[in-house]
Amino acid sequence: MTPADLSRCVVGAVRRAVADGELAACAVAPERVVVERTRPGGVGDYATPVAFQVARAAGCPPRDVADVLARRLGAEPGIEHVEVTGAGFLNFVLPAPSAPSVVRDALVRDVVIRDVCGGAAHAVPADETGLGTRERVVRRSVLRLLCARGGTERDLPEQLPEQLPEPLPVAPLAKRDRDVVARYGSDAAHWAMLAVPARETPVFSEVLLVQGEASEFFRVRYAHARSRALVRNADQLGFHPEAGDVDAPALLRLLADHPLVLESAAHHRAPERLTRHLVELADALLDFQYRVLPQGDEKPSAAHRARLALAEAAGTVLAGGLALLGIDAPTRL
C-alpha cells in the first residue's frame, strides 16, 4: 500500500462499515479523505481526521467512528498498524516505500500533470478580468492542483473546470511590489507569490535573484537541472536508468508523499504546501546526487542504474510541481 492508496482505502472502509451496520445508515462516506504526514511528535507515519467528518452525520462520538474504522483498516494488507489518538484521529504506519514503485508512480503522475497543465493554461482566460496579478497567479495554481490532486489517471477530470468552485480570498501585492514581474522575472515572482498562504501578503527580496543555496527558488530549479544532467552524463558513460532497490530513505519518503501533498494542497487551496515540499525534495536530491554516477575506476552497475532512475524520478516530480505552480523548469542552469 502506498500513501496515495491510503485515502481510497479509508473511504472504502467507511462505506463497508455503513453497509455492514457498524456505522449508522445516515453516515455518509466522503468522496475523498485527506491523509497527511503525521506532524512532529505525533503517532505513526500518516494521520487523518475523517472520523470527525463521518461522526457529524452519524450522530455519534468521533472516537467511536475511529475505533470501528481502525479495526477494519488494521486488517488491510499493506497497513502495518493503526492507532486512534485524541478524540478520534486515525494514525497509520505503512511499510517503507520501495524505489521501483516510487519511480513508477512518478512517471504516472508526470503524464497526468502534463495533461492538466496543458489544459489548465486555457482554463482561466488570460485577458483582463479585473483581478489583481497575485490573485490570478494563485487561482490558476489552485485550479491546476484541483485537477491534478492524487496524481493518478483515474482522478483526472474529463474536462477541466473554468473557475474555482468557491471564493478564495487572496491578499493583493503591496503597492511597492506592483512591478515585481519586471524586477525579478515571472517565474521568481510567481514563486514568491505562491510560497506564502493566499491570505498573507508575499515578501519579495533580492534573494530571488541569487543563484545559490540561499535561494529556495534556485535550489528547486537547480535540483531539477542536476537530475537531467545526471541522465546526460550517464548516457555518455554508456548506461541508462533502470528502476531497482535503492537505499535512500529520505528521498524515497518525500517522493512517496508527493501525491498526498498534491491532495492536501488542493483540499486546503494552499499552493504554499507544494512549494515547501518541492524545497525539501530538492534538498534531498541534491544530497543524493553524489551517489548516482560511478566514481573513479568504478564501472556502471545495477546499483548505479537504480540510483539514476530514482534521481530521474525526483527530477520529474520537481518539474511537475513547478508546472502546477506555473513556473518553468529549465534543464540547464
Disulfide bonds with the S-S distance in Angstrom:
none
